[in-house]
């Protein structure tokens, strides 16, 4: 596939992240005004699982669509990637 083609997975990703998730966020924000909050640990676990799902879904779409980020090779060194992952997982 060439870089100008967007396949079905790409359109599904655009629909999910561009339309569905914002609509659900607005609907949920209205609902949150009327209900009691969940315990913090349960809420944090739910948010982490949701973010992991979004990351896996985005990576799957990138692999399906043969997407390759256009970064210079020297920008993403192994040391930089390892330190970035270390910072992300330490939080």
Secondary structure, DSSP 8 states (H G I E B T S, - for coil): --TT---HHHHHHHHIIIIIHHHHHHHHHHHHTTS----HHHHHHHHHHHHHHHHHHHHHHHHHTT------TTTS-HHHHHHHHHHHHH-
